[in-house]
Amino acid sequence: MPLDLNTGVFFEVHGPSDGHPVMVTLPLMASFGAIFGSELEPVLNGYLSRLTDRYRVLCVDYPSIGGSLDIAPEALTADRVCADLLGVASAAGFDSFAYWGYSWGAAVGLQLAARTQRITALVLGGWPPLGAPYDAILQATRLKQSDPEPSSLKVLRSKDQYRQWEAYYSSMMDWAEAESVASIHVPKMVYFGGDGDLVEAGIPISIASIIRENRTMLEKQGWTLKELPGQGHGVCMTPELVVPPVRYFLDLSL
C-alpha cells in the first residue's frame, strides 16, 4: 500500500493489472481492515470478491484517515478534494477510470465528473444528484462538531477533524448544481436505500425522497436509478445487495 507523496494519500490497488480501473471510495478505504478490524472484513471482501475478476479497484485512505497524511480541517474544500483524488489516481496508474462513492463520497463524485474528462462512468450511492441537501447537511455538521457520533470518531483521528466537513460543504454553497450535473455525459447511476432519509442533529437530511422526487428529470438526463426497498442509509455496508446492480451497470457501460 503506497503513499503518494504529492497528495499525502495512502492507497491500495486490487485486481488484475489489465482490469478496467475503478476508484471506490467510502465506505471502502485502503486501511479498512486496520480501522474496522476482522469483524467487518466481510464487507471489504464482499465488494472486492464481486469486482476484482474484471476490475482494477483503487481504494484510498481519504480524507486524513488510515495511513494518509493530515489535511488541516479548514483546507478540505471541493477544489482540494478533487485535486487530491485525481492526483492519487495518477499515482496508481489510473489515467481514466470509473468512480464509485457513497454519501459524502458520492457528493465528491459529482464534483469530479463535472470537472474532469478522466471519469469513464459514475456511480453514486446514497446521495441525490439533483436537489441535494447541501445547506441542511452544512447546518447539521456545524451542530455536531462539539459531539460527533462514535462511528465518525472510529474513522477520524480526532474530534477536531470533524470540522473538515464544514469546510467542504461551505465550499459547495455557490456550486451551480443543475448546470454542472447536466454537463455530466458519462454513463451514470445512483442507488439508494428506500428508507434512506436521515435526521442529523435534529435537521432532516432528505436523500431517498429527493431522489424519488427527481426521478423523471434524472432519467431524462440518462441516470440509471436503483432503489433498494426497506434499506436505510447504511445499505452501503451490505455488499451482497449493492454490488450486483452496480456491477451489472458497470459491465454494460464499460
Secondary structure in CASP SS format (residue, H / E / C, confidence):
PFRMAT SS
TARGET T0000
AUTHOR 0000-0000-0000
METHOD secondary structure of the structure
MODEL  1
M C 1.00
P C 1.00
L E 1.00
D E 1.00
L C 1.00
N C 1.00
T C 1.00
G C 1.00
V E 1.00
F E 1.00
F E 1.00
E E 1.00
V E 1.00
H E 1.00
G C 1.00
P C 1.00
S C 1.00
D C 1.00
G C 1.00
H E 1.00
P E 1.00
V E 1.00
M E 1.00
V E 1.00
T C 1.00
L C 1.00
P C 1.00
L C 1.00
M C 1.00
A C 1.00
S C 1.00
F H 1.00
G H 1.00
A H 1.00
I H 1.00
F H 1.00
G C 1.00
S H 1.00
E H 1.00
L H 1.00
E H 1.00
P H 1.00
V H 1.00
L H 1.00
N H 1.00
G H 1.00
Y H 1.00
L H 1.00
S C 1.00
R C 1.00
L C 1.00
T C 1.00
D C 1.00
R C 1.00
Y E 1.00
R E 1.00
V E 1.00
L E 1.00
C E 1.00
V E 1.00
D E 1.00
Y C 1.00
P C 1.00
S C 1.00
I C 1.00
G C 1.00
G C 1.00
S C 1.00
L C 1.00
D C 1.00
I C 1.00
A C 1.00
P H 1.00
E H 1.00
A H 1.00
L C 1.00
T C 1.00
A H 1.00
D H 1.00
R H 1.00
V H 1.00
C H 1.00
A H 1.00
D H 1.00
L H 1.00
L H 1.00
G H 1.00
V H 1.00
A H 1.00
S H 1.00
A H 1.00
A C 1.00
G C 1.00
F C 1.00
D C 1.00
S C 1.00
F E 1.00
A E 1.00
Y E 1.00
W E 1.00
G E 1.00
Y E 1.00
S C 1.00
W H 1.00
G H 1.00
A H 1.00
A H 1.00
V H 1.00
G H 1.00
L H 1.00
Q H 1.00
L H 1.00
A H 1.00
A H 1.00
R H 1.00
T C 1.00
Q C 1.00
R C 1.00
I E 1.00
T E 1.00
A E 1.00
L E 1.00
V E 1.00
L E 1.00
G E 1.00
G C 1.00
W C 1.00
P C 1.00
P C 1.00
L C 1.00
G C 1.00
A C 1.00
P C 1.00
Y H 1.00
D H 1.00
A H 1.00
I H 1.00
L H 1.00
Q H 1.00
A H 1.00
T H 1.00
R H 1.00
L H 1.00
K H 1.00
Q C 1.00
S C 1.00
D C 1.00
P C 1.00
E C 1.00
P H 1.00
S H 1.00
S H 1.00
L H 1.00
K H 1.00
V H 1.00
L C 1.00
R C 1.00
S C 1.00
K H 1.00
D H 1.00
Q H 1.00
Y H 1.00
R H 1.00
Q H 1.00
W H 1.00
E H 1.00
A H 1.00
Y H 1.00
Y H 1.00
S H 1.00
S C 1.00
M C 1.00
M C 1.00
D C 1.00
W C 1.00
A C 1.00
E H 1.00
A H 1.00
E H 1.00
S H 1.00
V H 1.00
A H 1.00
S C 1.00
I C 1.00
H C 1.00
V C 1.00
P C 1.00
K E 1.00
M E 1.00
V E 1.00
Y E 1.00
F E 1.00
G E 1.00
G C 1.00
D C 1.00
G C 1.00
D C 1.00
L E 1.00
V E 1.00
E E 1.00
A C 1.00
G C 1.00
I E 1.00
P E 1.00
I E 1.00
S C 1.00
I C 1.00
A H 1.00
S H 1.00
I H 1.00
I H 1.00
R H 1.00
E H 1.00
N C 1.00
R H 1.00
T H 1.00
M H 1.00
L H 1.00
E H 1.00
K H 1.00
Q C 1.00
G C 1.00
W E 1.00
T E 1.00
L E 1.00
K E 1.00
E E 1.00
L E 1.00
P C 1.00
G C 1.00
Q C 1.00
G C 1.00
H H 1.00
G H 1.00
V H 1.00
C H 1.00
M H 1.00
T C 1.00
P H 1.00
E H 1.00
L H 1.00
V H 1.00
V H 1.00
P H 1.00
P H 1.00
V H 1.00
R H 1.00
Y H 1.00
F H 1.00
L H 1.00
D H 1.00
L H 1.00
S H 1.00
L C 1.00
END
